[in-house]
Structures are given as C-alpha cells and as structure tokens.
Amino acid sequence: MLKQLLGGAILATALALPAQSPLTTLYAGGNGLGGNTAVYFDLTVNAPLTINQLDVNALGGTGASVLEFWTVPTTWVGNDTNAAAWTLMGSTASVTASAQGTPTVAPITSPFVLTPGTYGVAITYVGTLGPAYTNGTGANQTYSTAEMTLQAGASGGIFTGAINNPRVWNGSIYYSVSGSGTVATRTNYGAGCVSRQSSVYENFASSAQFDLSNSSLSMLNTGNGYLVLPGTTTYVAPSATAQVLALGDDTEAAVTLSGSFNYPGGSTGSLTVCSNGYVSVASGNGTAWTPVVATFLNASQTGWWSWHDYSPNLVGSGQVKFEEVNGIAYITWDDVWDFGAAAGPGSTSQMQFDLATGNVHMLWQNMSTAGNGRLVGYSPGGASVDPGNRDISATLPSTFTLGAADVLPLALTTSARPLAGTSLNFNTSNISATAPFGAITLGFTNPALDLTPLGMATCSQYTDNLVTLLFLPLGSSTNATAFNVPNAIGLHILAQAFVYDPAAGLTALGAVSSNGVDLGIGNL
C-alpha cells in the first residue's frame, strides 16, 4: 500500500521547520475583570513545546502583578472550582499593564515544557492587573498554529467558578519546539456536504436592538420542513369576542383548536401559549423569562418563539388573546407591557396558525424598546444543531429553507497526528443510516472542484484521488479506516471521505463528500 500511495513520487527529507510561535488570539477587548481573577481555555499541543512568554491584553492596576500558567488534564470545563486538580506550570516576573489593546509583555521566569496532549489552562492574574477579553460568539473561539490549538473559554474567579462564558482570552503564547525535526500536523480544510438545518433564530441582546417592528415572516409547510419568506399575511386585530388568556407573569395556558394542526414531524389539536412570547405544540418548554439560545435549541416541544419578559398581569397592561376564524388560529400579544413596567407603551405581535396548510405566520407591530432581550425563531422539539445567529431582517428580502430534522455534513478527522512510521484511523462521521459503502480518497493536490454538475450540489472534491480506501458503514453513523503513515517526513497527503447512499436523497447523484484533511508527516 505504501508503494501504491507514493506512486513513485520523489521524496526528500524536509529541513526542520521553525515553530509558528506565537499563537495569538486577539486584542479586541470589549470586556474584562479586575485583579485576582482567571481566564480559562483548552489547549491542544501537537509536539513537545517549551512555553517561554505570555503577552496579554491587560486592564488597569497601577501596581505590579504576576501572571500564572496552570494546567489540568483534558479540559477546564468542570474543573474551574476544583483547585486541587490544577498544576502550576510557570509564572512571570512582576509586570505592569501596557495600554489597553496592546500587548503587555510577560516572560516566564522558568520556561516549562508541555508534552503532546490536551490541557485545560487557567491564566491567573494575581495582583492589581486584570484580564481584558472579548465576548465569545461561537465563531471567534478557536485559534491554531501547526503546534497548538486554543479553544476558548471563560473567565471568573481563581478556581472559584467560571462565571462568564463564553469569553475569548486576549493574548499570545510564545513557545519553541523541544527537540529537532518536523512537527506532524493535521489540518482540516473545505467543508463537507450536505447540511440542512431545522432551526432558525435571531438573538437580540436588548430590546433596543430589535429591528423587526412593523414587519412579518411566513413559514410555509413543505411537508419536509419550512420555506421561510417575507410575510404573506397581514395583522388581524383581535375581535371583541377573542378569548383573553388567563396568563400572569411567567405562566402558560393551553388553547384548543377546531381540528388538527400539522407541523413538520407531527400534529396537534391544541397549542400551549407562554406569556413570555412563545407558542409550543404542547407543554414542556417552561415559562422562563430570559432568552437563552441553548434553552431554545433544546426545548422538548416544537415551538415558535418571540421570546421576551412580558407581564400581562400588570394593571394597565394589554392581554394575550386567542381566537380561531375560518380555520386560522390567531394568538396576539395585544399591547402587553414589559416586566416591571410602570406604564406603556407595550408590544403588539401576533402568530397565525393555518390549520388547512400547516403554515405559520409571525407578525410584529409596534414593539417596546425597553425590558430585557428578545429571541425570535423556530425550533423542532428535542436537541437541535445551533445554526448560528441569523440577521432575519437582512435575510428576508429573499427566502431560506428549514428541514424537518437536522442533517449534518459528512465529516472527516484522524485519530492521531501523522507521525512517520505510525498508524492512525481516518474517522468518518455523520454517515446516513442506509449508506451501503463509502471511501477515503488520498492524493497530493487539491483541485477544489465543484461537484454540482455531477449531481452533488454544495459538494466539492478536495483531493486528486490517487488512492481509494473502501469501507462498509454497516448501518453505523461513523467509520474508522486504518492507515499506515509512510516514513516520508515533510510529505503532505490530502484525504477526503465520500459516502454513497441514494436512499437518503441528499443529492441527485446519491453521494456526499466530506471536508478535506491535510496530513503533514513529521517526526515530532
């Protein structure tokens, strides 16, 4: 297999490459703490590294302070209150903060070695100097060099609890490779296919940021999800005979429909209305007043959300009302006040449920800019993949689709770094249950070829496919394909997975492809 793989390629032992030190996150700041606090993150080390300096984005403090570098096996998560689990690896001499947004240089007094592996890391700020950091968004959390990867992270007390999460440590880690040779690397590139998302949301940190007043959207039931487009209906003011729901602060009530309402994945004859702006197909989603994305995505019941802390029980507030007219159920927050408000104006919004079609329409009229944040969206019951925060007002001049269930793109990773002369597994995941076979393809170049003309829309080819390793999933969603790493230091081998499963209907051809993996063979 080795001779077939190399195909007669002329190989030369590469000169040792210099380390890509330092690993730098960012210096954007935007948030922070005072002294005697900590910032936590996970660090994966690919080769023996000597850590010799930290640069940090620091806050305040006129006196000198010390930075400490602590580690715990595997991850900081769950260990942030377990002081006994941590090991102090090194500390700096006394440092004084530079201007915020610029590096405060802090050499390690006794440089230390981190062997390959994954660590939880705590950078503690002892003294008057405190950490400046950046709020995490999910898209700004990972930073890598060939030798290490940093996954942010949180901040809080020194082993007394990471109370601010997610947070991105602002700084740089300086290091050198301990030993001579070439670091073995594995780098993912490109994207797998096919990806289908079942949820959508926009999370507004404050009501002042809410930009959907006097707008609407429609969710047309396709039988396999929703087609979401600009609103196709108009607001219907509640009639004098509309039912006023007996809702207090943080409560819910059920309303009975005249027939079945079909939604992707199910059917219901009633709806559960929460005073805080959301409607579910049954009880179970709670009555929480603070919009939280994770709660929304993991709600047990399918729901439509315009989540905000309302108090229809306040004297003078409008009410939440229900009525069904000509097969359309109308649920209206009719000038309902924010929690704690002493007076209006309140907010007026409406959800319309069409029993004949299964379509749902969400409409917002004049909305309060006071009170807490808001979350607008839809998610099916059970755990859902986070699709990311979508700017709905920017999207809705066009359309987008939601699936009945999440479909994750085919993904390829390796079980280990490609150290010369060792073995590893190519791990393929998110394989559809009915796939009869798949393959790992190997090559030396990346053609970056769009496979749409072959009937594989949104898929790409990331290797030149010189060698093919077939595998049989046998109904499993994952597969491990063994591979012997050749003794060819400095060679880069590109890998990609393909799975054929016409029964899944993910592409016209019936095949899907993964991301690519670039294996740089080394001896460190």
HELIX and SHEET records of a PDB file:
HELIX    1   1 LEU A    2  LEU A    6  1                                   5    
HELIX    2   2 ALA A   83  ALA A   85  5                                   3    
HELIX    3   3 SER A  207  GLN A  209  5                                   3    
HELIX    4   4 VAL A  293  LEU A  297  1                                   5    
HELIX    5   5 ILE A  392  THR A  395  1                                   4    
HELIX    6   6 THR A  452  LEU A  454  5                                   3    
HELIX    7   7 PRO A  502  ALA A  504  5                                   3    
SHEET    1   A 4 LEU A  23  THR A  24  0                                        
SHEET    2   A 4 GLY A 171  VAL A 177 -1                                        
SHEET    3   A 4 LEU A  49  VAL A  56 -1                                        
SHEET    4   A 4 THR A 104  LEU A 114 -1                                        
SHEET    1   B 3 ASN A  31  GLY A  32  0                                        
SHEET    2   B 3 GLY A 130  ASN A 135 -1                                        
SHEET    3   B 3 ALA A  58  LEU A  59 -1                                        
SHEET    1   C 8 ASN A  31  GLY A  32  0                                        
SHEET    2   C 8 GLY A 130  ASN A 135 -1                                        
SHEET    3   C 8 ASN A 164  TRP A 169 -1                                        
SHEET    4   C 8 MET A 148  GLY A 156 -1                                        
SHEET    5   C 8 THR A  37  VAL A  45 -1                                        
SHEET    6   C 8 GLY A 117  GLY A 127 -1                                        
SHEET    7   C 8 SER A  65  PRO A  73 -1                                        
SHEET    8   C 8 THR A  87  SER A  91 -1                                        
SHEET    1   D 5 ASN A  31  GLY A  32  0                                        
SHEET    2   D 5 GLY A 130  ASN A 135 -1                                        
SHEET    3   D 5 ASN A 164  TRP A 169 -1                                        
SHEET    4   D 5 MET A 148  GLY A 156 -1                                        
SHEET    5   D 5 THR A 142  SER A 144 -1                                        
SHEET    1   E 5 THR A 185  TYR A 189  0                                        
SHEET    2   E 5 ALA A 511  GLY A 520 -1                                        
SHEET    3   E 5 HIS A 492  TYR A 500 -1                                        
SHEET    4   E 5 PHE A 437  GLY A 443 -1                                        
SHEET    5   E 5 VAL A 467  PHE A 471 -1                                        
SHEET    1   F 6 VAL A 200  PHE A 204  0                                        
SHEET    2   F 6 ARG A 374  SER A 379 -1                                        
SHEET    3   F 6 GLY A 303  TRP A 307 -1                                        
SHEET    4   F 6 TYR A 278  SER A 280 -1                                        
SHEET    5   F 6 GLY A 266  CYS A 274 -1                                        
SHEET    6   F 6 GLU A 252  TYR A 263 -1                                        
SHEET    1   G 8 GLN A 243  VAL A 244  0                                        
SHEET    2   G 8 VAL A 320  VAL A 325 -1                                        
SHEET    3   G 8 ILE A 328  VAL A 336 -1                                        
SHEET    4   G 8 SER A 347  ASP A 354 -1                                        
SHEET    5   G 8 VAL A 360  TRP A 364 -1                                        
SHEET    6   G 8 SER A 215  ASN A 221 -1                                        
SHEET    7   G 8 GLY A 225  PRO A 230 -1                                        
SHEET    8   G 8 PHE A 400  GLY A 403 -1                                        
SHEET    1   H 3 ALA A 411  THR A 414  0                                        
SHEET    2   H 3 SER A 423  SER A 429 -1                                        
SHEET    3   H 3 ASN A 479  ASN A 484 -1                                        
SHEET    1   I 2 LEU A 449  ASP A 450  0                                        
SHEET    2   I 2 SER A 460  GLN A 461 -1                                        
END                                                                             
